[in-house]
Structure formats: structure tokens, C-alpha cells
Amino acid sequence: MLKTQTEKVSQRLMNNLAQLISSIYPDHDTAALSQEVIDRFWRDGQRPRMRGRIAGNAQWSEKDNYLIAYGNTIVDGEHKPLDLLRDFAEQHLEGTINGIHILPFFPFTSDDGFAVTDYRQVNSELGAWEDITRISEHFRLMSDLVLNHGSSQSVWFNEYLQGHPPYDKYFFEASPDDDLSDVVRPRAHPLLREVETANGTKYVWCTFSHDQVDFDFRNPEVLLEFLEILRFHIDMGVRTVRLDAVAFVWKQAGTSSIHLKQTHDIVKVMRLLCDYCEERVLLITETNVPRAENLSYFGNRNEAHMVYNFSLPPLVLHALLKGTSKYLKAWQMSMPPAQLGCTYFNFTASHDGIGLRPAEGIIPNDQLTEMLNTVQNYGARISMRETKDGPKPYELNVALYDAFKGTVDGVDEFQAERFICSQTIAMGLEGIPAFYLHSLVAAGNDTEGVERLGYNRAINRTRFNYTDLRKVLEDENEPRALVFKELKRRIRVRSKQPAFHPNATQFTLHLGDEIFGFWRQSLDRAQSIFAISNLTKNEIALPAVSLNLIDGNDWIDLLTGDPIESLEGDLTLAPYQTMWITNRMPN
């Protein structure tokens, strides 16, 4: 007897899921655990799609971008911060930005939200779920699934300490006698924390801090719990899910405990379930690691839809401080086009600092040292991590606008121009651009915040009084307002160009070290854009013929509206100017 279509689809989903479950949990009943996954993810009458979504390039377009902000970045002492964020986005960004990544908005105890105590509640100091869903009605909402670790002050951990099931097996335990010498560390504190439990003295694994205790995904109940949370967040309007610190999820003594096969299989389980959701849900992995390791989270088009382009921030910073495209260009040439159905998440600043590990093997150590010394002169702090060879720089903590106060030669008058250039480069590259709110409004270093809170990352996490922020951004004579206005204008120009589709063709141009350039072509090959940026404080004359502009077409710079009068003359780029030269104006 022929199976119905529903049975065929159900069997296809179950077969794919069973393969992953058997790989992660070979000692468990695969069929029973696979069914439990389905039952926990689809509840209350929900059902999977008839067919899983096929990876393609229609799930995003040149119009897509994201704002990155904390739920309490904007405050006024009277209204709920989430309402203020929504008002700011609707008043100042609607028609420019179409996605918002609200950094962890759950109850927490430390790390500005990343030590979560309850994954199913909104931090009451920010607002409520209704405030989150209102934002999701106007913007594509991204939220964090902090699945590597939870707060040591959470109900779950308290239940663990008391030996109450199922939480007595929720957190990863190790022994000081285990071989942990190869464990990759993003921090310098001791890895294990000694705790007293109802079952005796235990040593729990803490990758990031002793208040952030790692979960034990060897227990399938932990995975089931997080799949339920994932489904709940989707039900509440989340459409892009950021898998925070996902690289560390699976641990094993005697290994590096990063990027293990089971970690990738867990991401594949989440991708599979999202592909069968009625809602269009995208996964993005947050893996602040060297390039090859980062790209591995695309899998075979069956893991993340997007990966953070972590090498971009330090490379763009170095290029503009040093006035050379040498390392940025070499890196760009080596970057493979994202697979069909995958794309890069391009950013230059975030709530964290500028990661230095993604620059390893790309920027020479002496050049990195010079960059760090330069930005320290502009108020930056350096965060360290522990390695076999002792502490090493891990992260550069600075407000990006202030990082561009000058170059390696010192402070100059081109801070705004240099900063706008950095953002324009990121806008044009293959992928989807994202803009940290503090950078978008050209905020400077919050040194007072660092001193008050006692950690380096506070330097780029200023809370803005809404009244004061609006005054600044509405003052036509305020430099920050001019930067904000110009960035918004460029984002809107970008969003009209088919050649800036996240998967549009990209080739690196060779125009000398002082210029960084690349060519983008739309999927239908109708539009070409030559994006060229002067990385120096000097005016540069570039022969137009070096771009191979096709004769017979009318070429124009999208950013100025100026036509390219002659294909045989020179293109003159002012200090830190970017041109987007195209053969096709938007409708």
C-alpha cells in the first residue's frame, strides 16, 4: 500500500533526525529519542511542514541588514527600555534597517545578559514578551540562544547543587586530575570551579566565568530542554536565532573541547528542525575563532545559514590605521563564496570587543602589536586569554568610532571619514551587513563605564539617555549626527542594488595597496558594482581603465550621483572616499 505524502515527509524527517541522534547519542534508543525530539519541538497541535525548506538564495536579499543592540541601550528612567528601543528604531531606522538583534533580554546575573537564569522570561527591567513581539511585528527579530552555559544562580543550578533530578545531570563535571591541557580557552580564569553538592564535592566546567556553568549535552535531556526553548522563542516572534558560544557545547577531557563532531551534529539537529518549521527561521553561529574553524559551521549547507565574519573587524581596522589593503585583500581573495543557502554576517563592531584570534595567521604579529599599541593610544583596552604559552591578547576593547581617531602616525582630522569608510566597506561585501547601535550613532569610549563596572567590554556598552540621544542626532551641526545621517543614506542606497544581494558574485580587485576594491555582480548579471575605497589620508588618482569598465555603458558613482565622464581618464578619490561605480541605477 502506498504511503501518504504526510507519511513520506514524516519518514524523511525522522530518518534524517535519527542519523544525527544516533551519532550524538549512540548508547540511547535512537527511535525513541528521535520521536521525543519531534514531540518536544512540535507541541499543542503544531506540525512540521510537508517538506523541509531547500537551501537557496531567495531567503534574503540586498534589502536585508541588522541592528545590534542591548534591550536597555536606550533609557529615560520612565519608559520600558524595550519600548524606547522600538520607538528609536521606528522613528529613526524604519525604511533603513529591517532586522534587529536584541542581545540577551532574559533575567541574568552577570556578563551583561549572557549568564541567563530563565530562558522563558523577559528581564522585567527591560519589559515583557509583549514588548518583544511588538518589535518583531516591524523588524525581523534576532535573539540569543545561550546554550553553552547558564547562571550559577539559576534555579537549574540550585537544583543541581541539591541533587534534584533531572537537573543533577544538567551541568558538566570534570576532575582536576583530567587531562585538560589541550582545552581551548577564551578566558584566563581557572576552568574548573569546586562546588559542594548533595552528592559530594564536584568540579563544574566554566568556559567563560565561574558564574557561567557549562551544560552537559552528553545528557540528551539537556538537548531536549533547549529544543523546547528554541521552539518557544520562535513562537514568540524570533526569526533569526544566534547560537551563542556554540563551538564549546561538547566537551571531552583530553581534547581541545571546541568544534567537536557532536557540536556540529547538534547544530545540524537545530537546522533540520528549523527547515521543517512553518516559520522561516535562520540560524547564525557565533564562533569567534580562526577563519577555517568558523567556516566549518556552514557544514554541507546543513548547519548555520549565516556565520559571523569575525576576521573582518580586525582586518578593516588594520587596513585603515596602516593605510594598506595588503592583508585585507589577501584574506578576501582566500574567502570562498558562501554555499547556496548560506551567507556571511558582516560586522565591524559589536557588544564584544574586536576579536584577535580571527586575525591569527593573516596579520603578522608585529603588525598586530602595532595596531594594538595605536588603538591603546586612543583609549582602547586589551583583554587576555590563557594559552599553553601563557596569556595572550584575545580581544581589543574600544568604541569603533574612537579607534579611528587617527592612524599609526597619530591623531588627525579624518576620524569621521575613516569611520564611514570602514562601514561602507562592510556594506558592500558578500553577505548581510550588521551595525552595532553604538557605532551607528558614532559613540565614543565609555571609560567611566569601565571604571565603574570593572570590565573592559563596558567601554563599548554605553547606555544612552533617550532625550540626550535624540538631541544629538537631530542637531545638524553635531558631527555624530552627520555620521549617523550619512550611514543611513548609504544603507538605503545599498538596499536598492541587486549586485549587493548577499550571494551576488564577488571578485577582489588589484589596484595597489592603498586601495581596497572588489567587484560585485547581480545574480541575473544585469548590474555590476565596482566598490573601491581609498585607505589613506591622501588624495589618489586611479586610472579608470584599471577597472575594465565596459565601454558603451553609462557608469555612475552611486554614493555621489556623479557620472564617470571618461573611461580613459583618472578617478580621483579623496582621503578615505569610497566609490560604488555601477552601470545600472536603481528604479
C-alpha positions in Angstrom: 0.0 0.0 0.0 1.4 3.4 -1.0 2.2 5.8 1.9 0.5 9.2 2.0 2.5 12.3 1.3 2.4 13.2 5.1 3.8 9.8 6.0 6.6 10.2 3.4 7.6 13.6 4.7 7.4 12.4 8.3 9.6 9.4 7.4 12.1 11.6 5.7 12.3 14.0 8.7 12.6 11.0 11.1 15.3 9.3 9.0 17.5 12.4 8.9 16.9 13.1 12.6 17.6 9.5 13.5 21.0 9.6 11.8 22.0 12.7 13.8 20.7 11.4 17.1 22.5 8.0 16.7 25.7 9.9 16.1 25.3 12.2 19.1 23.9 9.5 21.5 25.0 6.1 20.2 24.1 4.5 23.6 20.5 5.6 23.6 17.4 4.3 21.9 17.6 6.2 18.6 14.0 5.8 17.5 12.6 6.7 20.9 14.8 9.7 21.4 14.1 11.0 17.8 10.4 10.8 18.5 10.9 12.6 21.7 12.7 15.4 19.8 9.7 15.7 17.5 7.2 15.7 20.3 9.1 18.3 22.4 9.6 20.7 19.4 6.1 20.5 17.9 3.5 20.7 20.7 0.0 21.9 21.2 -1.2 20.9 17.8 1.8 22.2 15.8 3.0 20.1 12.9 6.1 20.2 10.8 6.0 21.3 7.2 5.1 18.8 4.5 8.6 19.3 3.1 11.7 20.7 4.6 12.9 24.0 3.1 15.6 23.7 0.4 18.6 25.9 0.9 18.6 28.7 -1.7 19.3 32.4 -2.2 15.7 33.6 -2.1 15.5 33.7 1.7 17.3 37.0 1.8 18.1 40.0 -0.5 20.1 43.2 -0.7 17.4 44.8 1.5 18.4 42.7 4.5 20.5 44.1 7.3 20.5 44.1 11.1 20.9 46.5 14.0 22.6 45.0 17.1 21.6 46.5 20.5 21.0 45.6 24.1 17.4 45.9 25.3 18.5 48.7 27.7 20.9 50.5 25.4 18.4 53.4 25.4 16.8 54.5 28.7 15.0 57.5 30.1 14.1 56.5 33.7 10.4 56.5 32.9 9.5 54.1 30.0 10.4 50.5 29.5 13.7 50.3 27.7 12.3 47.8 25.1 9.6 50.4 24.2 12.3 53.0 23.8 14.4 50.8 21.5 11.3 50.1 19.4 10.5 53.8 19.2 14.0 54.7 18.3 14.0 52.0 15.5 10.6 53.1 14.2 11.4 56.8 14.3 15.0 56.7 13.0 15.6 53.4 11.3 12.4 52.2 9.7 13.0 52.0 5.9 16.7 51.7 6.5 17.2 48.8 8.9 14.9 45.7 8.6 16.3 43.4 11.3 17.1 43.9 15.0 19.3 41.7 17.1 18.3 42.3 20.7 21.1 41.0 22.8 20.0 38.6 25.7 16.8 40.1 27.1 16.3 37.4 29.8 16.9 37.5 33.5 20.6 37.2 34.3 23.3 37.6 36.9 26.4 38.7 35.0 28.2 39.2 31.7 25.5 41.8 30.6 22.9 39.1 29.9 24.9 36.0 29.0 24.6 34.4 32.4 20.9 33.5 32.0 18.7 32.5 34.9 15.5 31.9 33.0 15.2 31.3 29.2 11.5 31.6 29.1 11.1 35.0 30.7 11.9 38.6 29.7 14.0 40.6 32.1 11.3 42.7 33.9 13.7 45.7 34.0 13.5 45.8 30.2 9.8 45.0 29.6 7.8 41.9 28.8 7.2 39.4 26.0 4.5 41.7 24.5 7.3 44.4 24.0 9.4 41.8 22.2 6.6 40.7 19.9 5.7 44.3 19.1 9.3 44.8 17.8 9.0 41.6 15.8 6.0 43.0 14.0 8.1 45.7 12.3 11.6 44.2 12.2 13.0 40.7 11.7 13.9 39.7 15.3 17.2 38.0 16.2 17.7 36.7 19.7 20.4 34.7 21.5 20.1 31.1 22.5 22.8 31.0 25.2 23.1 27.2 25.1 26.7 26.6 26.3 26.2 27.8 29.8 23.7 29.1 32.4 23.9 31.2 35.5 25.3 29.7 38.7 22.5 31.5 40.5 19.7 30.0 38.3 17.0 27.6 39.6 18.5 24.9 37.4 21.9 25.1 39.1 20.4 25.4 42.6 18.5 22.2 41.8 21.8 20.6 40.6 23.5 21.5 43.9 20.7 19.9 45.8 20.9 16.7 43.7 17.4 17.0 42.4 16.7 15.3 39.0 16.7 16.0 36.2 19.0 19.0 37.0 21.5 16.8 38.8 22.8 15.8 35.4 22.4 19.2 33.6 25.9 20.6 34.2 29.3 19.3 33.1 31.5 17.8 35.7 35.2 17.1 35.4 38.1 16.3 37.7 41.3 18.3 38.4 43.1 15.1 37.5 41.7 15.0 34.0 44.0 16.0 31.1 42.7 19.5 30.3 45.9 20.7 28.8 44.6 21.0 25.2 41.3 22.7 26.1 41.0 26.0 24.1 40.3 28.8 26.5 38.7 32.2 25.7 39.4 33.4 29.2 42.3 33.4 31.8 40.4 32.2 34.9 40.7 28.5 36.2 38.5 26.2 34.0 37.0 24.2 36.9 35.0 25.5 39.8 34.8 23.5 43.0 31.2 23.3 44.4 29.6 21.3 47.2 26.5 19.4 46.2 24.2 16.9 47.9 26.2 14.3 46.1 29.5 15.5 47.4 32.3 17.8 46.1 32.1 18.3 42.4 34.1 20.3 39.9 32.0 22.0 37.3 33.3 23.2 33.9 33.2 27.0 33.4 34.4 28.1 30.0 33.6 31.8 30.4 33.3 32.6 34.1 32.6 30.9 37.4 29.1 32.4 37.3 28.5 30.8 33.8 28.5 27.0 34.3 28.6 24.8 31.2 25.8 22.5 30.4 26.3 18.8 29.9 24.9 17.9 26.4 26.0 14.3 26.9 22.7 14.1 28.7 20.0 14.2 26.0 17.6 15.8 28.3 19.7 19.0 28.1 19.3 19.0 24.3 15.6 18.4 24.6 15.3 21.3 27.0 17.0 23.7 24.6 14.9 22.5 21.7 11.8 23.3 23.7 13.3 26.8 24.4 14.1 27.3 20.7 10.6 26.4 19.8 9.2 28.8 22.4 11.3 31.7 21.2 10.1 31.0 17.6 6.5 31.1 18.9 7.3 34.5 20.5 8.4 36.1 17.2 12.1 35.3 16.9 13.0 34.5 13.3 16.9 34.6 13.5 18.5 32.6 16.2 22.0 33.3 17.3 23.7 30.2 18.8 26.0 31.9 21.4 29.4 30.3 22.1 28.2 27.2 20.3 31.7 26.0 19.5 32.2 24.9 23.1 29.0 23.0 23.6 30.5 19.5 23.6 33.5 18.8 26.0 35.7 15.8 26.4 38.8 15.6 28.6 42.0 15.0 26.5 40.7 17.1 23.6 40.5 20.8 22.7 36.8 20.7 23.6 36.0 23.0 20.8 34.3 22.2 17.4 33.9 18.5 18.3 31.8 16.4 15.9 28.9 16.2 18.4 28.8 20.0 18.4 28.3 20.1 14.7 25.7 17.4 14.9 23.7 19.4 17.5 23.7 22.4 15.1 22.5 20.1 12.4 19.6 18.9 14.5 18.5 22.5 15.1 18.9 23.3 11.4 16.8 20.3 10.4 14.0 21.2 12.8 14.1 24.9 11.6 13.9 23.7 8.0 10.7 21.9 8.8 9.1 24.9 10.7 6.2 26.7 9.1 8.0 29.9 10.1 11.1 30.9 8.1 13.8 30.6 10.8 17.5 31.3 10.2 20.4 30.1 12.4 23.6 32.0 12.9 26.6 30.6 14.8 28.7 32.8 17.0 32.2 31.3 16.8 35.0 33.8 17.4 37.7 31.6 16.1 40.2 31.5 13.1 38.7 31.5 9.6 38.7 27.8 8.7 37.1 26.8 12.0 34.5 29.5 11.6 33.5 28.5 8.1 33.1 24.9 9.2 29.7 25.9 10.7 28.2 26.1 7.2 28.6 22.3 7.2 27.3 20.9 3.9 24.5 23.5 3.7 23.0 21.7 6.7 24.3 23.8 9.7 24.2 27.5 10.0 22.5 29.7 7.5 24.9 32.5 8.5 28.3 32.8 10.2 29.8 35.9 11.7 32.6 37.2 9.6 34.9 37.5 12.6 38.1 38.2 10.6 36.6 41.4 9.0 36.7 43.8 12.1 40.4 43.4 12.8 41.4 43.4 9.1 39.4 46.6 8.3 40.7 48.3 11.4 44.3 47.4 10.5 43.8 48.5 6.8 42.6 51.9 7.7 45.1 52.5 10.6 48.0 51.4 8.4 46.7 52.7 5.1 47.2 49.4 3.3 44.9 46.7 1.8 47.7 44.1 1.8 46.3 41.8 4.4 42.6 42.6 4.0 43.0 41.9 0.3 44.9 38.6 0.8 42.2 37.4 3.2 39.4 38.5 0.9 40.9 36.6 -2.1 41.1 33.4 0.0 37.5 33.6 1.2 35.3 31.1 -0.6 31.9 32.2 -1.9 29.3 31.0 0.6 27.5 27.9 -0.3 24.0 28.1 -1.8 21.6 28.9 1.1 24.4 30.3 3.3 25.9 33.7 3.7 28.3 35.8 5.8 27.2 38.1 8.6 29.4 41.2 8.1 30.1 43.5 11.0 32.9 45.7 12.2 31.8 46.2 15.8 29.5 44.5 18.4 28.8 44.4 22.1 32.0 42.4 22.5 35.4 43.7 21.5 37.3 43.2 18.3 38.4 39.5 18.4 42.1 38.9 17.6 42.0 35.1 17.2 40.3 35.5 13.7 43.3 37.6 12.6 45.8 34.8 13.5 47.8 33.7 10.5 46.5 36.7 8.5 48.0 39.8 10.1 51.7 39.3 11.2 52.3 39.5 14.9 54.4 42.7 14.6 51.6 44.4 12.6 49.0 43.3 15.2 51.2 44.7 18.0 51.5 48.0 16.2 47.7 48.1 15.7 47.1 47.3 19.4 49.5 49.9 20.6 48.0 52.5 18.3 44.4 51.9 19.4 45.5 51.9 23.1 46.7 55.4 22.5 43.1 56.2 21.5 41.7 54.8 24.8 41.4 51.1 24.0 41.8 48.2 26.5 43.2 44.7 25.8 41.6 41.6 27.1 43.7 38.4 27.5 43.1 34.7 27.2 45.1 31.8 28.7 47.2 29.5 26.4 49.8 26.9 26.9 52.4 29.6 26.4 50.8 31.9 28.9 48.4 34.9 28.5 47.9 36.3 25.0 45.8 39.2 23.7 42.3 37.9 22.9 40.2 41.0 22.3 40.6 44.7 21.6 38.0 46.6 23.6 37.2 50.0 22.1 34.3 52.1 20.7 35.0 51.7 17.0 34.5 55.4 16.3 37.3 56.3 18.7 39.5 53.6 17.2 39.6 55.7 14.1 40.8 58.9 15.8 44.0 58.6 13.8 46.3 56.2 12.2 49.6 54.6 13.2 51.0 58.1 12.7 48.8 59.7 15.3 45.6 61.7 15.6 44.4 63.6 12.6 41.3 65.3 11.3 39.9 62.4 9.3 38.2 60.4 12.1 34.6 60.6 10.6 35.8 59.9 7.1 37.9 56.9 8.2 35.0 55.5 10.2 32.4 55.9 7.4 34.8 54.2 5.0 35.1 51.2 7.4 31.3 50.9 7.5 30.9 51.3 3.7 33.4 48.5 3.0 31.4 46.2 5.2 28.2 47.2 3.5 29.4 46.2 0.1 30.9 42.8 0.8 29.3 39.5 0.0 26.9 38.8 2.9 24.4 40.6 5.1 25.7 43.7 7.0 25.0 44.4 10.7 25.5 47.6 12.6 26.1 47.9 16.3 23.9 50.8 17.6 26.8 52.4 19.3 28.8 52.5 16.1 25.8 53.7 14.0 25.5 56.7 16.3 29.3 57.2 16.4 29.5 56.8 20.2 33.0 57.2 21.8 34.8 55.2 24.5 32.9 54.9 27.8 36.0 54.9 30.1 33.8 55.9 33.1 31.8 52.7 32.5 34.9 50.6 32.6 36.0 52.1 35.9 32.5 51.8 37.4 31.8 48.3 36.3 35.3 46.8 36.3 35.5 45.1 33.0 36.9 46.1 29.6 33.9 45.4 27.5 32.0 48.2 29.2 33.9 50.6 27.1 31.6 50.0 24.2 28.3 49.4 26.1 27.2 53.0 27.0 23.6 53.4 27.9 22.1 56.4 26.2 19.5 58.7 27.7 16.9 58.9 25.0 16.3 62.6 25.3 20.0 63.4 25.0 20.5 60.9 22.2 17.7 62.5 20.1 19.1 66.0 20.7 22.5 64.8 19.4 21.1 63.1 16.4 18.7 65.9 15.5 21.4 68.6 15.7 22.6 69.4 12.2 25.9 70.8 13.5 26.7 67.8 15.6 29.4 65.6 13.9 27.8 62.4 15.3 24.5 63.4 13.7 26.2 63.9 10.4 27.8 60.4 10.6 24.5 58.8 11.5 22.7 60.6 8.7 25.4 59.6 6.1 25.5 55.9 7.2 21.7 55.7 6.9 21.8 57.2 3.5 24.4 54.7 2.3 22.5 51.8 3.8 19.4 52.9 1.8 21.4 53.2 -1.4 22.8 49.7 -0.8 19.4 48.2 -0.3 18.4 49.1 -3.8 21.3 47.4 -5.6 20.7 43.8 -6.8 24.5 43.5 -7.1 24.6 43.7 -3.3 22.5 40.6 -2.9 24.1 38.5 -0.1 25.0 35.8 -2.7 25.9 38.0 -5.6 29.2 37.3 -7.3 32.3 38.9 -5.8 35.9 39.3 -7.1 38.8 41.1 -5.5 40.4 43.9 -7.5 44.1 44.5 -7.6 44.5 48.3 -7.5 47.6 48.7 -5.3 47.9 48.5 -1.6 46.5 52.0 -0.9 43.1 51.0 -2.4 40.8 48.2 -1.4 38.4 47.2 -4.2 36.1 44.4 -5.2 33.5 43.8 -8.0 30.0 42.6 -7.3 27.6 41.3 -10.0 23.9 40.7 -9.5 22.5 37.2 -9.8 20.9 38.0 -13.1 24.2 39.6 -14.3 22.4 42.8 -15.2 24.2 45.0 -12.6 27.9 45.4 -11.8 29.3 47.5 -9.0 32.9 48.3 -8.6 33.4 49.2 -4.9 36.7 51.0 -4.4 38.0 52.6 -1.1 40.9 54.9 -0.5 42.5 53.7 2.7 44.8 56.7 3.1 44.7 60.3 4.1 46.0 61.3 0.7 44.1 62.0 -2.5 44.6 59.2 -5.0 44.2 59.3 -8.8 43.2 55.9 -10.2 43.2 55.3 -13.9 39.6 54.4 -14.9 40.9 51.8 -17.3 42.2 49.8 -14.4 38.6 48.8 -13.5 37.8 47.5 -17.0 34.6 49.4 -17.2 32.7 48.2 -20.3 32.5 50.9 -23.0 29.0 51.8 -24.1 27.5 51.7 -20.7 26.8 54.7 -18.6 28.7 54.4 -15.4 27.9 56.4 -12.3 29.1 56.6 -8.7 26.1 55.6 -6.6 27.3 57.4 -3.5 27.7 60.8 -5.1 25.4 60.5 -8.2 28.3 61.7 -10.3 28.7 60.1 -13.8 32.0 58.7 -14.9 32.7 61.1 -17.7 35.7 59.3 -19.3 36.8 55.7 -19.3 40.3 56.9 -20.3 40.9 59.5 -17.6 41.5 59.2 -13.9 39.2 58.6 -11.0 40.1 60.9 -8.1 39.4 59.6 -4.6 39.5 62.0 -1.7 41.0 60.7 1.6 39.0 57.7 2.8 36.5 58.1 0.0 34.5 55.0 -1.3 33.0 54.8 -4.7 30.3 52.4 -5.8 30.6 52.6 -9.6 27.7 51.0 -11.4 26.2 50.6 -14.8 22.7 50.5 -13.6 20.8 53.0 -11.4 18.0 51.7 -9.2 14.4 52.3 -10.2 
